[in-house]
Amino acid sequence: MWRRYRDGTMCDDLVTEASESAPGRPQLVPFVRSGQILRRETLSAMQTRTLSELRALPPELRQPEHVSREAYPVRYSRRFLQLAPDPNPPPQAAPAAHPVSRTG
């Protein structure tokens, strides 16, 4: 998943297949692979990164009780859509045995 920013504010996300790259900042960065540590981050760095992301939220997303599903655009790459089931099945689709919440 890749996130784009405009003037320091989040503007949209693009969900891609793992091997794809796209404009923006990657949101899923591996820290461990096959038992090997790839990256280390201090608690202080995590806190700084988290606060930075919270400040980058668009104003309309800072009060989640007032947010609609359409408030923040999340798109899917063609390749991801070809490989994955529909991330937003139509309401008439058969319900899953255990509904899964998908957030953007």
Residue pairs with C-beta under 8 A, 6 or more apart in sequence:
1 13
1 14
1 15
1 16
1 26
1 27
1 28
2 13
2 14
2 16
2 21
2 22
2 23
2 24
2 25
2 26
2 27
3 10
3 12
3 13
3 14
3 24
3 25
3 27
4 10
4 11
4 12
4 13
4 14
4 23
4 24
4 25
5 11
5 24
5 25
5 56
8 55
8 56
9 56
9 57
9 58
10 53
10 56
10 57
10 58
10 61
10 72
11 58
11 73
12 72
12 73
12 74
12 75
13 24
13 27
13 72
13 73
13 74
13 75
13 104
14 22
14 24
14 74
14 75
14 76
14 77
15 74
15 75
15 76
15 77
15 80
15 87
16 22
16 76
16 77
16 79
16 80
17 77
17 79
17 80
17 83
17 84
20 77
20 79
20 80
22 77
29 39
30 38
30 39
31 37
31 38
31 39
31 40
31 41
32 38
41 49
58 71
58 72
60 66
60 67
60 71
61 67
61 71
61 72
72 104
74 104
76 84
76 87
87 102
88 102
